[in-house]
Amino acid sequence: MRFSKYLIPLALTIAVVVSLTLSVVLWTNPANYRNNKQQTAQSPQTQQMIKPKRYVYTPVQALHTNADGTQQIMVNKLVNTVTEVKKTMHNYQNPKIKTLSKNSKVDYFRIANQTDSIMLNYSDTVSMRVVNYIVKNHFRKFPNYKINRIILPTNNSTKLYLLYDKNFTVYEVDVKKRSLKPLKKVLKMDMRTQPASFKLLNNKPAVYVTTSVEMQPYKYLIDRQSDDYYVSRLLNTQDSTNVNVKRRRNMTIYGDQSSLQLMFNSRNRMGEFSDFRPNHNRKNLTSAIQDSYKNVTKLGLPMDNVRFFSYDPNTRAIMYRTYVEGFPVFRTSGFGTVSTRTLNSSAQRTIFSLDNLEVPLPSNKGYVSLPSTETMLKRLKDHGYNMKDLQKVRLGYTWKKDTTSPLLIDLNPDWYIYYHKQWRSYTSLMNQY
């Protein structure tokens, strides 16, 4: 009886000591935490953040060609215009595809600029497998062609067109007759249209803004994730062994001494995850996108407004950016939200930001006026830049730290130019010399 009197207090004391010991281990080195159940059972919040491919790999711009041939970029502040157009693309029945023309700029632009049509533009080349994501798998039997743009006639219920920029290829898709009312309903929405034209820039198809454009600056509250969050997500695997930690100035490096390494830079708030386990090392575009998607979803980033932005076939690097009102966000370095790359058959690398946009806040700044595409290019030429070095142009937002709080950033409108294989802002190029 006397022994049982002390049994419960003794057991409680032991439990408290064990709990404190485990807590200390966790606090001092979160990489030691292992919970295999986390690997298979994700929280509802995490599952909500992982967006299906049809959201991430989607066109990012809608261009309307009127009956008189004039063109406008379609923007709606209340809803995503591209999303509304995509909703009308789910009922294609009995689709058949054929090559209408190839290596013909005349035929390419005849289809691209046909009257009474909507053009959906991808930010970069995608494959037919990716296009299939947004049409409810109706194009699954098509050859895996490469695509840049989709043309949806608003006066023809049995045809649509797919364009590939590199060799000016036009694919014609015939479908069973369907109603065009949903598509025309989108055109009746309250749009803030921007006059534009679709033509060549250095022998590559591009959308030109034909007048000055007014864009709203934004202020955003950012989501600042800690190192621990990514350590538990990326290094918590059955393959990883004991994880060690090294600190060098502004760098913190976690590694399992065999196949995984996770680095954080406290100065620029960037993370880099290297996976040295064997991979398929497939070099085609579709495989690169599929592998990249798997690596991005492992991060657990909020993906609501993150979109595929570019693919470099030489380095196999895929860039994703956050989009605000249909325009991509660029950091000062030109980086976006996350980038993935397959180096070889035994190395993959993911670079990502620890800070991401969360909540837009009211801004007292008025609209910013940016020059038309032609005016912007002329000013750069007059400033001494060789036009052949300016490969692509985009309207976008510059990510800038807010001076009032580390939890706030400013998004300032600007032109972005792909110059010498790097995205540079129009403002920085003009201020360079």
ABEGO torsion letter per residue (X at the ends): XAAAAAAAAAAAAAAAAAAAAAAAAAAABAAABBBAAAAABBBAAAAAABBBAAAABBBABBBBBBAAGBBBBBBBAABBAAAAAAAAAAABBGBBBBBABBGBAAAAAAAAABBGBBBBBBABBBBAAAAAAAAGGAAAABBBBBBABBBBBAABAABBBBBBAAAGBBBBBBBBBBBAAAAAAAAABBBBBBBBBBBBBGGBBBBBBABBBBBBBBBBBBBBBBAAAAAAAAABBAABBBBBBBBBEABBBBBAGAABBBBBBAAAGBBBBBBABBBAGBABAAAAAAAAAAAAAAAGBBAAABBBABBBAAAGBBBBBBBBGGBBBBBAAGBBABBBBBABAABBBBBBBABBBABBBBBABBBBBBBBAAAAAAAAAAAGBBAAABABBBBBBBBBBBAABAABBBBBBBBBBBBGGBBBBAAAAAAAX
